[in-house]
Amino acid sequence: QVQLVESGGGLVQPGGSLRLSCAASGNMFSCYVMGWYRQVPGKQRELVAIITDDGNVNYADSVMGRFTISRDNPKNTVNLQMNSLKPEDTAVYYCNAQCSQGTILPRNYWGQGTQVTVSS
C-alpha cells in the first residue's frame, strides 16, 4: 500500500560523499518515522539514522558527525547525506518507514535496498 523507492547509491572513494534519497508513495498515508538501515553480508541489519515527522533524529554512533538525515514532509521523502565515507560504510542501505493510512494501524515498510561501496 505504501511503496518506498530509493536512489543515490553507487561507488565512491574513501573520504567522498553520497546522497541517498527515498520517496514514499501511496494513498492518504502519513509516515511518523522514516530512516535508513544498512546490512553487510553475514551481518544483521543495523540502524543508521532515523527521523520523526516532527524532526527528532537518532544516529548510530559509527556515523555520528558524518551522516545527516533529513526529510521533506510535503514530498514524503527522506534523505541521507553521507560525508567522509569509509570502507566500513560499504553495505546495502535500506529505506524504512513506519506509516499509517487513514485509521489503519501503522505498518513497517522497507525499500528494495541500494548498494553503497566505498573503495579505492
Beta strands, then each sheet from edge to edge (+ up, - down):
strand 1: 3-7
strand 2: 10-12
strand 3: 18-25
strand 4: 29-39
strand 5: 46-52
strand 6: 57-59
strand 7: 67-72
strand 8: 77-82
strand 9: 91-101
strand 10: 107-110
strand 11: 114-118
sheet 1: 1+ 3- 8+ 7-
sheet 2: 2+ 11+ 9- 4+ 5- 6+
sheet 3: 2+ 11+ 9- 10+
end
